Amino acid sequence: MQTDNSKNIAIIDYNMGNVFSLMSACKKIGHNAFVTNEKDQITKADIILLPGVGAFADAMKNIQKLKLDELIVEQVNKGKPLIGICLGMQLLLNESNEFGKTRGLGLIEGQVLPLPKQTDNGELIRIPHLGWSKISNMLDQASTKIIKHIHNNNFQYFAHSFYAKVENKNDILALSSYRGFEFASAIKKDNIIGFQFHPEKSGPQGLELLSSAINSFHLKVPKTEQNL
């Protein structure tokens, strides 16, 4: 159900995302979400949501083929909010080492690396990391409003074989652990937020977190509206 605070959210469609479950989740928390890869619709949207499931290289190839890479970077540099989810979060970084090096969008400093296949004790780790894990240790205290209704150590649903190694610790919002290996499960830089997990598949807590992230952005009012 939409309200006066409803935002228009463009969910980027590049043939590698769980777009319709995300659209349903956004609508459930009161926003007007639509799936698109059209420049005009993305430009007019209040927020860009970049999903993703699959291989990094294939994702970037599809994004570049649709000429969405330059558009996304351009819109973010102009101040438009962007939320990346799962592979969509990893695409925000400089590059990935999945099946060779592939350049990402370069919006957040860092690289995508494979999760370790064994623990420090030599025990084998099942890959991918699939299932529920805690998110904890919110590092950026100035950004706690994003998770104002979410308690530390809540569970979210993960499905990934690679992780984001973020260079600047100030860009890390939350951490999670898989078989003792700690990684960034949420990141934030300026008008960009990334979730390694799937809030749309994480029940009420996931929807609450997604809602908090969306509502944390302070949208700029167009000049035509400022003059009214």
C-alpha positions, 0 to 999 in steps of 0.5 A: 500500500503506497503512502505520501512517502512512497518512492519510485524505485527502478529495479534494473533488469539485465536478465540476471536478477530476482527482479519480481520478488524484489518488486513484490517486496518493495510494493509490500513496504509501500513503494512504487517499484517497477522492472526496467532497463530503459534509460528514461525510466531509470533517470526519472526514478527516485532510487535505483535497485540493482539485483543480481544472481549468477556470475559477475562476468556475465552480469557485467557483460549484460549490463554493458551490452545494455549500456547501463554501466555508464548510466548507473555511474552517471546517476549515482554521481549526480546523487541518486540513491542506489541499493545493490543486492547480492551480486548487485552489491558485488558489482559496485566494487572495482573488480572480481576475481571470479573466473578471471578478472572482470572490472565492476562499476567501480563505485566502492573501492574493493574486489570480489574474491571467492569464499575460502574452501576450508577453515583455519583448522583445515576442515572443508567448507561447503560452498556456496554459503546458502542459508540463514546467517547473522548480520552484526557489528554495525561499524558505521554508527552514523548510519544506524538509522538505516537499521533503526528497527533491526536489532544486532545479530538478526538473521538474513538469507544468504546465497553466494560463493564470493564475497566483497573485500572492501578496502575502506573499513568506513564503507562497511556497515555490517559483518557476517561470518560463515564457518568462522570466516568474517566478511562484509554483509552490508556496505554503505558509501554516500548515496550507495547501500549494498546488501550481500544477503537477500532482504526480500527473502528474509521475512519480516526482518528483511523487509524492515531492513529494506524499508529502513534503507530506502527511507534513509535516503534524503531525496533532492527536490527538483528545482521545478518543485522548489519554486512552487 
